[in-house]
Amino acid sequence: MPISSVIVPVYNGEKTISKTIESVLNQTFTDFELIIINDGSQDSTLAVIDNIQDPRKKVFSYQNAGVSESRNRGLE
């Protein structure tokens, strides 16, 4: 079990999600899981996320409910 969790909510973030994920994955501390909550994106966000391979990455998709609900879903 990882010592830390990084929760990243995203909605229609095709232009920025790649850099966000790369920033997290390139940290010197490596004992973490990256939880990405797709909040009903309607662009190519999921395709961008799928192109990044890392065993620490976990992706969950839901209908759009807003950033607060997305963070809460990530905590669950």
PQR file with spaces between the fields and no chain letter, atoms N, CA, C, O and H, PARSE charges and radii, in Angstrom:
ATOM       1  N    MET     1       0.846   -1.184    0.000 -0.4000 1.5000
ATOM       2  CA   MET     1       0.000    0.000    0.000 -0.0000 2.0000
ATOM       3  C    MET     1       0.889    1.245    0.000  0.5500 1.7000
ATOM       4  O    MET     1       1.789    1.373    0.831 -0.5500 1.4000
ATOM       5  N    PRO     2       0.629    2.168   -0.945 -0.5600 1.5000
ATOM       6  CA   PRO     2       1.446    3.389   -1.012  0.2800 2.0000
ATOM       7  C    PRO     2       1.269    4.256    0.238  0.5500 1.7000
ATOM       8  O    PRO     2       0.229    4.231    0.896 -0.5500 1.4000
ATOM       9  N    ILE     3       2.295    5.003    0.530 -0.4000 1.5000
ATOM      10  CA   ILE     3       2.260    5.871    1.707 -0.0000 2.0000
ATOM      11  C    ILE     3       1.427    7.133    1.470  0.5500 1.7000
ATOM      12  O    ILE     3       0.900    7.711    2.421 -0.5500 1.4000
ATOM      13  H    ILE     3       3.139    5.023   -0.005  0.4000 1.0000
ATOM      14  N    SER     4       1.304    7.562    0.217 -0.4000 1.5000
ATOM      15  CA   SER     4       0.569    8.782   -0.111 -0.0000 2.0000
ATOM      16  C    SER     4      -0.308    8.572   -1.339  0.5500 1.7000
ATOM      17  O    SER     4      -0.048    7.710   -2.178 -0.5500 1.4000
ATOM      18  H    SER     4       1.732    7.092   -0.555  0.4000 1.0000
ATOM      19  N    SER     5      -1.347    9.382   -1.414 -0.4000 1.5000
ATOM      20  CA   SER     5      -2.220    9.401   -2.584 -0.0000 2.0000
ATOM      21  C    SER     5      -2.285   10.829   -3.106  0.5500 1.7000
ATOM      22  O    SER     5      -2.425   11.781   -2.339 -0.5500 1.4000
ATOM      23  H    SER     5      -1.559   10.082   -0.732  0.4000 1.0000
ATOM      24  N    VAL     6      -2.182   10.958   -4.411 -0.4000 1.5000
ATOM      25  CA   VAL     6      -2.335   12.254   -5.068 -0.0000 2.0000
ATOM      26  C    VAL     6      -3.630   12.174   -5.867  0.5500 1.7000
ATOM      27  O    VAL     6      -3.774   11.321   -6.744 -0.5500 1.4000
ATOM      28  H    VAL     6      -2.068   10.185   -5.034  0.4000 1.0000
ATOM      29  N    ILE     7      -4.572   13.063   -5.562 -0.4000 1.5000
ATOM      30  CA   ILE     7      -5.878   13.059   -6.221 -0.0000 2.0000
ATOM      31  C    ILE     7      -5.932   14.229   -7.191  0.5500 1.7000
ATOM      32  O    ILE     7      -5.718   15.380   -6.813 -0.5500 1.4000
ATOM      33  H    ILE     7      -4.456   13.756   -4.850  0.4000 1.0000
ATOM      34  N    VAL     8      -6.225   13.909   -8.465 -0.4000 1.5000
ATOM      35  CA   VAL     8      -6.293   14.931   -9.505 -0.0000 2.0000
ATOM      36  C    VAL     8      -7.664   14.859  -10.170  0.5500 1.7000
ATOM      37  O    VAL     8      -7.912   13.956  -10.969 -0.5500 1.4000
ATOM      38  H    VAL     8      -6.399   12.974   -8.773  0.4000 1.0000
ATOM      39  N    PRO     9      -8.561   15.800   -9.852 -0.5600 1.5000
ATOM      40  CA   PRO     9      -9.821   15.862  -10.591  0.2800 2.0000
ATOM      41  C    PRO     9      -9.590   16.556  -11.935  0.5500 1.7000
ATOM      42  O    PRO     9      -8.805   17.500  -12.025 -0.5500 1.4000
ATOM      43  N    VAL    10     -10.275   16.086  -12.971 -0.4000 1.5000
ATOM      44  CA   VAL    10     -10.099   16.703  -14.286 -0.0000 2.0000
ATOM      45  C    VAL    10     -11.427   16.714  -15.035  0.5500 1.7000
ATOM      46  O    VAL    10     -12.180   15.741  -15.020 -0.5500 1.4000
ATOM      47  H    VAL    10     -10.913   15.319  -12.898  0.4000 1.0000
ATOM      48  N    TYR    11     -11.689   17.836  -15.688 -0.4000 1.5000
ATOM      49  CA   TYR    11     -12.855   17.982  -16.556 -0.0000 2.0000
ATOM      50  C    TYR    11     -12.415   18.703  -17.819  0.5500 1.7000
ATOM      51  O    TYR    11     -11.971   19.850  -17.757 -0.5500 1.4000
ATOM      52  H    TYR    11     -11.077   18.627  -15.700  0.4000 1.0000
ATOM      53  N    ASN    12     -12.533   18.047  -18.954 -0.4000 1.5000
ATOM      54  CA   ASN    12     -12.133   18.626  -20.242 -0.0000 2.0000
ATOM      55  C    ASN    12     -10.732   19.238  -20.169  0.5500 1.7000
ATOM      56  O    ASN    12     -10.521   20.393  -20.540 -0.5500 1.4000
ATOM      57  H    ASN    12     -12.894   17.116  -19.005  0.4000 1.0000
ATOM      58  N    GLY    13      -9.788   18.443  -19.685 -0.4000 1.5000
ATOM      59  CA   GLY    13      -8.430   18.941  -19.487 -0.0000 2.0000
ATOM      60  C    GLY    13      -7.423   18.416  -20.477  0.5500 1.7000
ATOM      61  O    GLY    13      -6.250   18.251  -20.143 -0.5500 1.4000
ATOM      62  H    GLY    13      -9.959   17.505  -19.383  0.4000 1.0000
ATOM      63  N    GLU    14      -7.864   18.148  -21.699 -0.4000 1.5000
ATOM      64  CA   GLU    14      -6.968   17.549  -22.691 -0.0000 2.0000
ATOM      65  C    GLU    14      -5.687   18.352  -22.920  0.5500 1.7000
ATOM      66  O    GLU    14      -4.660   17.775  -23.276 -0.5500 1.4000
ATOM      67  H    GLU    14      -8.817   18.281  -21.970  0.4000 1.0000
ATOM      68  N    LYS    15      -5.727   19.657  -22.725 -0.4000 1.5000
ATOM      69  CA   LYS    15      -4.565   20.503  -22.996 -0.0000 2.0000
ATOM      70  C    LYS    15      -3.575   20.557  -21.831  0.5500 1.7000
ATOM      71  O    LYS    15      -2.412   20.912  -22.025 -0.5500 1.4000
ATOM      72  H    LYS    15      -6.561   20.126  -22.435  0.4000 1.0000
ATOM      73  N    THR    16      -4.025   20.208  -20.629 -0.4000 1.5000
ATOM      74  CA   THR    16      -3.158   20.358  -19.458 -0.0000 2.0000
ATOM      75  C    THR    16      -2.904   19.076  -18.671  0.5500 1.7000
ATOM      76  O    THR    16      -1.960   19.022  -17.883 -0.5500 1.4000
ATOM      77  H    THR    16      -4.969   19.920  -20.472  0.4000 1.0000
ATOM      78  N    ILE    17      -3.717   18.052  -18.864 -0.4000 1.5000
ATOM      79  CA   ILE    17      -3.618   16.874  -17.996 -0.0000 2.0000
ATOM      80  C    ILE    17      -2.302   16.129  -18.179  0.5500 1.7000
ATOM      81  O    ILE    17      -1.788   15.562  -17.215 -0.5500 1.4000
ATOM      82  H    ILE    17      -4.484   18.096  -19.504  0.4000 1.0000
ATOM      83  N    SER    18      -1.751   16.113  -19.367 -0.4000 1.5000
ATOM      84  CA   SER    18      -0.490   15.419  -19.597 -0.0000 2.0000
ATOM      85  C    SER    18       0.630   16.016  -18.748  0.5500 1.7000
ATOM      86  O    SER    18       1.376   15.282  -18.101 -0.5500 1.4000
ATOM      87  H    SER    18      -2.169   16.574  -20.150  0.4000 1.0000
ATOM      88  N    LYS    19       0.752   17.334  -18.747 -0.4000 1.5000
ATOM      89  CA   LYS    19       1.793   17.997  -17.951 -0.0000 2.0000
ATOM      90  C    LYS    19       1.543   17.815  -16.451  0.5500 1.7000
ATOM      91  O    LYS    19       2.485   17.684  -15.669 -0.5500 1.4000
ATOM      92  H    LYS    19       0.146   17.931  -19.273  0.4000 1.0000
ATOM      93  N    THR    20       0.273   17.808  -16.062 -0.4000 1.5000
ATOM      94  CA   THR    20      -0.063   17.593  -14.657 -0.0000 2.0000
ATOM      95  C    THR    20       0.389   16.212  -14.207  0.5500 1.7000
ATOM      96  O    THR    20       1.032   16.071  -13.167 -0.5500 1.4000
ATOM      97  H    THR    20      -0.491   17.915  -16.697  0.4000 1.0000
ATOM      98  N    ILE    21       0.055   15.203  -14.986 -0.4000 1.5000
ATOM      99  CA   ILE    21       0.431   13.832  -14.640 -0.0000 2.0000
ATOM     100  C    ILE    21       1.945   13.671  -14.644  0.5500 1.7000
ATOM     101  O    ILE    21       2.506   13.084  -13.718 -0.5500 1.4000
ATOM     102  H    ILE    21      -0.467   15.318  -15.832  0.4000 1.0000
ATOM     103  N    GLU    22       2.605   14.178  -15.662 -0.4000 1.5000
ATOM     104  CA   GLU    22       4.059   14.078  -15.738 -0.0000 2.0000
ATOM     105  C    GLU    22       4.723   14.752  -14.542  0.5500 1.7000
ATOM     106  O    GLU    22       5.713   14.243  -14.017 -0.5500 1.4000
ATOM     107  H    GLU    22       2.149   14.655  -16.414  0.4000 1.0000
ATOM     108  N    SER    23       4.193   15.878  -14.113 -0.4000 1.5000
ATOM     109  CA   SER    23       4.740   16.581  -12.958 -0.0000 2.0000
ATOM     110  C    SER    23       4.663   15.718  -11.699  0.5500 1.7000
ATOM     111  O    SER    23       5.617   15.652  -10.924 -0.5500 1.4000
ATOM     112  H    SER    23       3.388   16.292  -14.539  0.4000 1.0000
ATOM     113  N    VAL    24       3.536   15.067  -11.505 -0.4000 1.5000
ATOM     114  CA   VAL    24       3.374   14.197  -10.335 -0.0000 2.0000
ATOM     115  C    VAL    24       4.310   12.995  -10.436  0.5500 1.7000
ATOM     116  O    VAL    24       5.003   12.666   -9.474 -0.5500 1.4000
ATOM     117  H    VAL    24       2.761   15.121  -12.134  0.4000 1.0000
ATOM     118  N    LEU    25       4.332   12.347  -11.579 -0.4000 1.5000
ATOM     119  CA   LEU    25       5.124   11.128  -11.742 -0.0000 2.0000
ATOM     120  C    LEU    25       6.620   11.377  -11.689  0.5500 1.7000
ATOM     121  O    LEU    25       7.379   10.453  -11.396 -0.5500 1.4000
ATOM     122  H    LEU    25       3.768   12.614  -12.361  0.4000 1.0000
ATOM     123  N    ASN    26       7.064   12.582  -11.961 -0.4000 1.5000
ATOM     124  CA   ASN    26       8.495   12.895  -11.970 -0.0000 2.0000
ATOM     125  C    ASN    26       9.046   13.365  -10.626  0.5500 1.7000
ATOM     126  O    ASN    26      10.193   13.803  -10.548 -0.5500 1.4000
ATOM     127  H    ASN    26       6.447   13.332  -12.199  0.4000 1.0000
ATOM     128  N    GLN    27       8.253   13.278   -9.583 -0.4000 1.5000
ATOM     129  CA   GLN    27       8.737   13.662   -8.257 -0.0000 2.0000
ATOM     130  C    GLN    27       9.814   12.683   -7.789  0.5500 1.7000
ATOM     131  O    GLN    27       9.832   11.527   -8.210 -0.5500 1.4000
ATOM     132  H    GLN    27       7.321   12.922   -9.646  0.4000 1.0000
ATOM     133  N    THR    28      10.701   13.143   -6.928 -0.4000 1.5000
ATOM     134  CA   THR    28      11.737   12.254   -6.403 -0.0000 2.0000
ATOM     135  C    THR    28      11.158   11.256   -5.416  0.5500 1.7000
ATOM     136  O    THR    28      11.675   10.146   -5.289 -0.5500 1.4000
ATOM     137  H    THR    28      10.687   14.083   -6.586  0.4000 1.0000
ATOM     138  N    PHE    29      10.098   11.626   -4.717 -0.4000 1.5000
ATOM     139  CA   PHE    29       9.390   10.700   -3.838 -0.0000 2.0000
ATOM     140  C    PHE    29       8.529    9.805   -4.724  0.5500 1.7000
ATOM     141  O    PHE    29       7.775   10.312   -5.554 -0.5500 1.4000
ATOM     142  H    PHE    29       9.678   12.528   -4.819  0.4000 1.0000
ATOM     143  N    THR    30       8.625    8.505   -4.567 -0.4000 1.5000
ATOM     144  CA   THR    30       7.943    7.599   -5.502 -0.0000 2.0000
ATOM     145  C    THR    30       6.902    6.686   -4.869  0.5500 1.7000
ATOM     146  O    THR    30       6.208    5.968   -5.589 -0.5500 1.4000
ATOM     147  H    THR    30       9.238    8.093   -3.893  0.4000 1.0000
ATOM     148  N    ASP    31       6.775    6.691   -3.559 -0.4000 1.5000
ATOM     149  CA   ASP    31       5.837    5.780   -2.894 -0.0000 2.0000
ATOM     150  C    ASP    31       4.452    6.423   -2.790  0.5500 1.7000
ATOM     151  O    ASP    31       4.014    6.804   -1.705 -0.5500 1.4000
ATOM     152  H    ASP    31       7.339    7.274   -2.975  0.4000 1.0000
ATOM     153  N    PHE    32       3.778    6.536   -3.920 -0.4000 1.5000
ATOM     154  CA   PHE    32       2.449    7.147   -3.959 -0.0000 2.0000
ATOM     155  C    PHE    32       1.607    6.486   -5.038  0.5500 1.7000
ATOM     156  O    PHE    32       2.115    5.788   -5.916 -0.5500 1.4000
ATOM     157  H    PHE    32       4.133    6.226   -4.802  0.4000 1.0000
ATOM     158  N    GLU    33       0.316    6.725   -4.946 -0.4000 1.5000
ATOM     159  CA   GLU    33      -0.599    6.359   -6.024 -0.0000 2.0000
ATOM     160  C    GLU    33      -1.169    7.655   -6.582  0.5500 1.7000
ATOM     161  O    GLU    33      -1.397    8.613   -5.842 -0.5500 1.4000
ATOM     162  H    GLU    33      -0.097    7.291   -4.233  0.4000 1.0000
ATOM     163  N    LEU    34      -1.395    7.678   -7.874 -0.4000 1.5000
ATOM     164  CA   LEU    34      -1.980    8.841   -8.535 -0.0000 2.0000
ATOM     165  C    LEU    34      -3.413    8.485   -8.913  0.5500 1.7000
ATOM     166  O    LEU    34      -3.643    7.644   -9.783 -0.5500 1.4000
ATOM     167  H    LEU    34      -1.210    6.900   -8.475  0.4000 1.0000
ATOM     168  N    ILE    35      -4.363    9.123   -8.262 -0.4000 1.5000
ATOM     169  CA   ILE    35      -5.778    8.868   -8.510 -0.0000 2.0000
ATOM     170  C    ILE    35      -6.316   10.010   -9.358  0.5500 1.7000
ATOM     171  O    ILE    35      -6.363   11.159   -8.917 -0.5500 1.4000
ATOM     172  H    ILE    35      -4.176    9.805   -7.555  0.4000 1.0000
ATOM     173  N    ILE    36      -6.721    9.681  -10.578 -0.4000 1.5000
ATOM     174  CA   ILE    36      -7.266   10.685  -11.492 -0.0000 2.0000
ATOM     175  C    ILE    36      -8.764   10.472  -11.572  0.5500 1.7000
ATOM     176  O    ILE    36      -9.228    9.383  -11.912 -0.5500 1.4000
ATOM     177  H    ILE    36      -6.683    8.748  -10.936  0.4000 1.0000
ATOM     178  N    ILE    37      -9.522   11.516  -11.258 -0.4000 1.5000
ATOM     179  CA   ILE    37     -10.976   11.461  -11.318 -0.0000 2.0000
ATOM     180  C    ILE    37     -11.426   12.246  -12.542  0.5500 1.7000
ATOM     181  O    ILE    37     -11.355   13.474  -12.572 -0.5500 1.4000
ATOM     182  H    ILE    37      -9.145   12.400  -10.982  0.4000 1.0000
ATOM     183  N    ASN    38     -11.888   11.516  -13.545 -0.4000 1.5000
ATOM     184  CA   ASN    38     -12.422   12.142  -14.743 -0.0000 2.0000
ATOM     185  C    ASN    38     -13.874   12.532  -14.454  0.5500 1.7000
ATOM     186  O    ASN    38     -14.729   11.669  -14.257 -0.5500 1.4000
ATOM     187  H    ASN    38     -11.945   10.518  -13.520  0.4000 1.0000
ATOM     188  N    ASP    39     -14.136   13.811  -14.431 -0.4000 1.5000
ATOM     189  CA   ASP    39     -15.457   14.334  -14.060 -0.0000 2.0000
ATOM     190  C    ASP    39     -16.329   14.572  -15.300  0.5500 1.7000
ATOM     191  O    ASP    39     -16.816   15.679  -15.533 -0.5500 1.4000
ATOM     192  H    ASP    39     -13.441   14.512  -14.590  0.4000 1.0000
ATOM     193  N    GLY    40     -16.510   13.509  -16.084 -0.4000 1.5000
ATOM     194  CA   GLY    40     -17.405   13.597  -17.239 -0.0000 2.0000
ATOM     195  C    GLY    40     -16.844   14.372  -18.411  0.5500 1.7000
ATOM     196  O    GLY    40     -17.597   15.020  -19.137 -0.5500 1.4000
ATOM     197  H    GLY    40     -16.115   12.610  -15.894  0.4000 1.0000
ATOM     198  N    SER    41     -15.535   14.319  -18.611 -0.4000 1.5000
ATOM     199  CA   SER    41     -14.922   15.048  -19.728 -0.0000 2.0000
ATOM     200  C    SER    41     -15.549   14.647  -21.055  0.5500 1.7000
ATOM     201  O    SER    41     -15.875   13.483  -21.285 -0.5500 1.4000
ATOM     202  H    SER    41     -14.924   13.793  -18.021  0.4000 1.0000
ATOM     203  N    GLN    42     -15.711   15.647  -21.928 -0.4000 1.5000
ATOM     204  CA   GLN    42     -16.303   15.413  -23.237 -0.0000 2.0000
ATOM     205  C    GLN    42     -15.308   15.656  -24.366  0.5500 1.7000
ATOM     206  O    GLN    42     -15.675   15.638  -25.541 -0.5500 1.4000
ATOM     207  H    GLN    42     -15.446   16.593  -21.741  0.4000 1.0000
ATOM     208  N    ASP    43     -14.065   15.880  -24.009 -0.4000 1.5000
ATOM     209  CA   ASP    43     -13.017   16.053  -25.005 -0.0000 2.0000
ATOM     210  C    ASP    43     -12.145   14.789  -25.003  0.5500 1.7000
ATOM     211  O    ASP    43     -12.619   13.719  -24.624 -0.5500 1.4000
ATOM     212  H    ASP    43     -13.767   15.894  -23.054  0.4000 1.0000
ATOM     213  N    SER    44     -10.915   14.898  -25.410 -0.4000 1.5000
ATOM     214  CA   SER    44     -10.056   13.714  -25.490 -0.0000 2.0000
ATOM     215  C    SER    44      -9.192   13.508  -24.241  0.5500 1.7000
ATOM     216  O    SER    44      -8.118   12.912  -24.318 -0.5500 1.4000
ATOM     217  H    SER    44     -10.530   15.768  -25.718  0.4000 1.0000
ATOM     218  N    THR    45      -9.659   14.000  -23.104 -0.4000 1.5000
ATOM     219  CA   THR    45      -8.912   13.862  -21.856 -0.0000 2.0000
ATOM     220  C    THR    45      -8.554   12.403  -21.567  0.5500 1.7000
ATOM     221  O    THR    45      -7.402   12.104  -21.253 -0.5500 1.4000
ATOM     222  H    THR    45     -10.532   14.485  -23.042  0.4000 1.0000
ATOM     223  N    LEU    46      -9.519   11.497  -21.670 -0.4000 1.5000
ATOM     224  CA   LEU    46      -9.249   10.092  -21.363 -0.0000 2.0000
ATOM     225  C    LEU    46      -8.216    9.485  -22.300  0.5500 1.7000
ATOM     226  O    LEU    46      -7.397    8.674  -21.867 -0.5500 1.4000
ATOM     227  H    LEU    46     -10.455   11.740  -21.926  0.4000 1.0000
ATOM     228  N    ALA    47      -8.237    9.858  -23.561 -0.4000 1.5000
ATOM     229  CA   ALA    47      -7.242    9.348  -24.504 -0.0000 2.0000
ATOM     230  C    ALA    47      -5.844    9.812  -24.116  0.5500 1.7000
ATOM     231  O    ALA    47      -4.886    9.042  -24.187 -0.5500 1.4000
ATOM     232  H    ALA    47      -8.903   10.517  -23.912  0.4000 1.0000
ATOM     233  N    VAL    48      -5.731   11.065  -23.707 -0.4000 1.5000
ATOM     234  CA   VAL    48      -4.435   11.597  -23.274 -0.0000 2.0000
ATOM     235  C    VAL    48      -3.947   10.838  -22.041  0.5500 1.7000
ATOM     236  O    VAL    48      -2.780   10.453  -21.961 -0.5500 1.4000
ATOM     237  H    VAL    48      -6.509   11.691  -23.649  0.4000 1.0000
ATOM     238  N    ILE    49      -4.848   10.629  -21.087 -0.4000 1.5000
ATOM     239  CA   ILE    49      -4.497    9.911  -19.856 -0.0000 2.0000
ATOM     240  C    ILE    49      -4.060    8.485  -20.180  0.5500 1.7000
ATOM     241  O    ILE    49      -3.082    7.993  -19.617 -0.5500 1.4000
ATOM     242  H    ILE    49      -5.796   10.942  -21.152  0.4000 1.0000
ATOM     243  N    ASP    50      -4.775    7.825  -21.078 -0.4000 1.5000
ATOM     244  CA   ASP    50      -4.463    6.437  -21.432 -0.0000 2.0000
ATOM     245  C    ASP    50      -3.094    6.293  -22.079  0.5500 1.7000
ATOM     246  O    ASP    50      -2.496    5.219  -22.013 -0.5500 1.4000
ATOM     247  H    ASP    50      -5.569    8.225  -21.535  0.4000 1.0000
ATOM     248  N    ASN    51      -2.589    7.342  -22.698 -0.4000 1.5000
ATOM     249  CA   ASN    51      -1.280    7.279  -23.339 -0.0000 2.0000
ATOM     250  C    ASN    51      -0.129    7.302  -22.349  0.5500 1.7000
ATOM     251  O    ASN    51       1.009    7.018  -22.724 -0.5500 1.4000
ATOM     252  H    ASN    51      -3.075    8.214  -22.752  0.4000 1.0000
ATOM     253  N    ILE    52      -0.394    7.627  -21.113 -0.4000 1.5000
ATOM     254  CA   ILE    52       0.648    7.688  -20.090 -0.0000 2.0000
ATOM     255  C    ILE    52       0.601    6.395  -19.288  0.5500 1.7000
ATOM     256  O    ILE    52      -0.389    6.102  -18.618 -0.5500 1.4000
ATOM     257  H    ILE    52      -1.318    7.857  -20.808  0.4000 1.0000
ATOM     258  N    GLN    53       1.668    5.637  -19.363 -0.4000 1.5000
ATOM     259  CA   GLN    53       1.733    4.342  -18.697 -0.0000 2.0000
ATOM     260  C    GLN    53       2.549    4.442  -17.413  0.5500 1.7000
ATOM     261  O    GLN    53       3.717    4.831  -17.431 -0.5500 1.4000
ATOM     262  H    GLN    53       2.473    5.875  -19.907  0.4000 1.0000
ATOM     263  N    ASP    54       1.921    4.088  -16.315 -0.4000 1.5000
ATOM     264  CA   ASP    54       2.617    4.031  -15.036 -0.0000 2.0000
ATOM     265  C    ASP    54       1.755    3.209  -14.087  0.5500 1.7000
ATOM     266  O    ASP    54       0.552    3.456  -13.998 -0.5500 1.4000
ATOM     267  H    ASP    54       0.972    3.772  -16.301  0.4000 1.0000
ATOM     268  N    PRO    55       2.319    2.252  -13.384 -0.5600 1.5000
ATOM     269  CA   PRO    55       1.514    1.396  -12.496  0.2800 2.0000
ATOM     270  C    PRO    55       0.918    2.136  -11.300  0.5500 1.7000
ATOM     271  O    PRO    55       0.002    1.626  -10.654 -0.5500 1.4000
ATOM     272  N    ARG    56       1.421    3.322  -11.002 -0.4000 1.5000
ATOM     273  CA   ARG    56       0.882    4.094   -9.874 -0.0000 2.0000
ATOM     274  C    ARG    56      -0.384    4.855  -10.237  0.5500 1.7000
ATOM     275  O    ARG    56      -1.068    5.382   -9.360 -0.5500 1.4000
ATOM     276  H    ARG    56       2.165    3.736  -11.528  0.4000 1.0000
ATOM     277  N    LYS    57      -0.696    4.913  -11.523 -0.4000 1.5000
ATOM     278  CA   LYS    57      -1.836    5.687  -12.026 -0.0000 2.0000
ATOM     279  C    LYS    57      -3.112    4.855  -11.960  0.5500 1.7000
ATOM     280  O    LYS    57      -3.156    3.713  -12.416 -0.5500 1.4000
ATOM     281  H    LYS    57      -0.140    4.485  -12.235  0.4000 1.0000
ATOM     282  N    LYS    58      -4.153    5.461  -11.376 -0.4000 1.5000
ATOM     283  CA   LYS    58      -5.485    4.851  -11.334 -0.0000 2.0000
ATOM     284  C    LYS    58      -6.480    5.881  -11.843  0.5500 1.7000
ATOM     285  O    LYS    58      -6.454    7.034  -11.411 -0.5500 1.4000
ATOM     286  H    LYS    58      -4.117    6.388  -11.005  0.4000 1.0000
ATOM     287  N    VAL    59      -7.355    5.478  -12.755 -0.4000 1.5000
ATOM     288  CA   VAL    59      -8.291    6.407  -13.374 -0.0000 2.0000
ATOM     289  C    VAL    59      -9.714    5.940  -13.107  0.5500 1.7000
ATOM     290  O    VAL    59     -10.043    4.767  -13.286 -0.5500 1.4000
ATOM     291  H    VAL    59      -7.376    4.542  -13.106  0.4000 1.0000
ATOM     292  N    PHE    60     -10.554    6.881  -12.675 -0.4000 1.5000
ATOM     293  CA   PHE    60     -11.965    6.609  -12.431 -0.0000 2.0000
ATOM     294  C    PHE    60     -12.786    7.671  -13.154  0.5500 1.7000
ATOM     295  O    PHE    60     -12.470    8.859  -13.089 -0.5500 1.4000
ATOM     296  H    PHE    60     -10.287    7.834  -12.530  0.4000 1.0000
ATOM     297  N    SER    61     -13.830    7.242  -13.836 -0.4000 1.5000
ATOM     298  CA   SER    61     -14.682    8.179  -14.583 -0.0000 2.0000
ATOM     299  C    SER    61     -16.091    8.196  -14.011  0.5500 1.7000
ATOM     300  O    SER    61     -16.657    7.160  -13.661 -0.5500 1.4000
ATOM     301  H    SER    61     -14.087    6.277  -13.888  0.4000 1.0000
ATOM     302  N    TYR    62     -16.636    9.400  -13.928 -0.4000 1.5000
ATOM     303  CA   TYR    62     -17.987    9.613  -13.416 -0.0000 2.0000
ATOM     304  C    TYR    62     -18.680   10.665  -14.270  0.5500 1.7000
ATOM     305  O    TYR    62     -18.045   11.346  -15.076 -0.5500 1.4000
ATOM     306  H    TYR    62     -16.176   10.241  -14.213  0.4000 1.0000
ATOM     307  N    GLN    63     -19.982   10.789  -14.085 -0.4000 1.5000
ATOM     308  CA   GLN    63     -20.709   11.894  -14.703 -0.0000 2.0000
ATOM     309  C    GLN    63     -20.286   13.181  -14.019  0.5500 1.7000
ATOM     310  O    GLN    63     -19.901   13.173  -12.849 -0.5500 1.4000
ATOM     311  H    GLN    63     -20.498   10.236  -13.431  0.4000 1.0000
ATOM     312  N    ASN    64     -20.357   14.283  -14.747 -0.4000 1.5000
ATOM     313  CA   ASN    64     -19.938   15.576  -14.225 -0.0000 2.0000
ATOM     314  C    ASN    64     -20.716   15.941  -12.968  0.5500 1.7000
ATOM     315  O    ASN    64     -21.947   15.938  -12.951 -0.5500 1.4000
ATOM     316  H    ASN    64     -20.670   14.289  -15.697  0.4000 1.0000
ATOM     317  N    ALA    65     -19.955   16.258  -11.903 -0.4000 1.5000
ATOM     318  CA   ALA    65     -20.575   16.648  -10.639 -0.0000 2.0000
ATOM     319  C    ALA    65     -19.845   17.813   -9.987  0.5500 1.7000
ATOM     320  O    ALA    65     -20.246   18.269   -8.915 -0.5500 1.4000
ATOM     321  H    ALA    65     -18.955   16.260  -11.917  0.4000 1.0000
ATOM     322  N    GLY    66     -18.792   18.298  -10.608 -0.4000 1.5000
ATOM     323  CA   GLY    66     -18.054   19.426  -10.055 -0.0000 2.0000
ATOM     324  C    GLY    66     -16.793   18.984   -9.328  0.5500 1.7000
ATOM     325  O    GLY    66     -16.635   17.817   -8.969 -0.5500 1.4000
ATOM     326  H    GLY    66     -18.466   17.928  -11.478  0.4000 1.0000
ATOM     327  N    VAL    67     -15.903   19.943   -9.122 -0.4000 1.5000
ATOM     328  CA   VAL    67     -14.583   19.648   -8.571 -0.0000 2.0000
ATOM     329  C    VAL    67     -14.655   19.148   -7.125  0.5500 1.7000
ATOM     330  O    VAL    67     -13.881   18.269   -6.746 -0.5500 1.4000
ATOM     331  H    VAL    67     -16.031   20.891   -9.414  0.4000 1.0000
ATOM     332  N    SER    68     -15.554   19.683   -6.322 -0.4000 1.5000
ATOM     333  CA   SER    68     -15.645   19.241   -4.924 -0.0000 2.0000
ATOM     334  C    SER    68     -16.061   17.779   -4.840  0.5500 1.7000
ATOM     335  O    SER    68     -15.471   17.002   -4.089 -0.5500 1.4000
ATOM     336  H    SER    68     -16.183   20.397   -6.630  0.4000 1.0000
ATOM     337  N    GLU    69     -17.066   17.410   -5.601 -0.4000 1.5000
ATOM     338  CA   GLU    69     -17.517   16.019   -5.608 -0.0000 2.0000
ATOM     339  C    GLU    69     -16.432   15.107   -6.172  0.5500 1.7000
ATOM     340  O    GLU    69     -16.261   13.981   -5.704 -0.5500 1.4000
ATOM     341  H    GLU    69     -17.546   18.041   -6.211  0.4000 1.0000
ATOM     342  N    SER    70     -15.710   15.579   -7.159 -0.4000 1.5000
ATOM     343  CA   SER    70     -14.624   14.776   -7.730 -0.0000 2.0000
ATOM     344  C    SER    70     -13.539   14.506   -6.697  0.5500 1.7000
ATOM     345  O    SER    70     -13.031   13.388   -6.612 -0.5500 1.4000
ATOM     346  H    SER    70     -15.848   16.494   -7.540  0.4000 1.0000
ATOM     347  N    ARG    71     -13.181   15.512   -5.915 -0.4000 1.5000
ATOM     348  CA   ARG    71     -12.187   15.299   -4.847 -0.0000 2.0000
ATOM     349  C    ARG    71     -12.709   14.306   -3.825  0.5500 1.7000
ATOM     350  O    ARG    71     -11.973   13.432   -3.368 -0.5500 1.4000
ATOM     351  H    ARG    71     -13.593   16.420   -5.985  0.4000 1.0000
ATOM     352  N    ASN    72     -13.975   14.438   -3.467 -0.4000 1.5000
ATOM     353  CA   ASN    72     -14.561   13.503   -2.503 -0.0000 2.0000
ATOM     354  C    ASN    72     -14.565   12.083   -3.055  0.5500 1.7000
ATOM     355  O    ASN    72     -14.313   11.130   -2.318 -0.5500 1.4000
ATOM     356  H    ASN    72     -14.573   15.149   -3.838  0.4000 1.0000
ATOM     357  N    ARG    73     -14.846   11.937   -4.334 -0.4000 1.5000
ATOM     358  CA   ARG    73     -14.815   10.608   -4.955 -0.0000 2.0000
ATOM     359  C    ARG    73     -13.397   10.042   -4.926  0.5500 1.7000
ATOM     360  O    ARG    73     -13.204    8.844   -4.719 -0.5500 1.4000
ATOM     361  H    ARG    73     -15.051   12.711   -4.933  0.4000 1.0000
ATOM     362  N    GLY    74     -12.437   10.883   -5.126 -0.4000 1.5000
ATOM     363  CA   GLY    74     -11.044   10.434   -5.053 -0.0000 2.0000
ATOM     364  C    GLY    74     -10.661    9.960   -3.671  0.5500 1.7000
ATOM     365  O    GLY    74      -9.883    9.016   -3.530 -0.5500 1.4000
ATOM     366  H    GLY    74     -12.594   11.857   -5.294  0.4000 1.0000
ATOM     367  N    LEU    75     -11.194   10.597   -2.655 -0.4000 1.5000
ATOM     368  CA   LEU    75     -10.921   10.188   -1.281 -0.0000 2.0000
ATOM     369  C    LEU    75     -11.547    8.841   -0.951  0.5500 1.7000
ATOM     370  O    LEU    75     -11.011    8.073   -0.152 -0.5500 1.4000
ATOM     371  H    LEU    75     -11.826   11.364   -2.769  0.4000 1.0000
ATOM     372  N    GLU    76     -12.689    8.562   -1.577 -0.4000 1.5000
ATOM     373  CA   GLU    76     -13.353    7.277   -1.340 -0.0000 2.0000
ATOM     374  C    GLU    76     -12.466    6.154   -1.818  0.5500 1.7000
ATOM     375  O    GLU    76     -12.837    4.985   -1.710 -0.5500 1.4000
ATOM     376  H    GLU    76     -13.125    9.186   -2.226  0.4000 1.0000
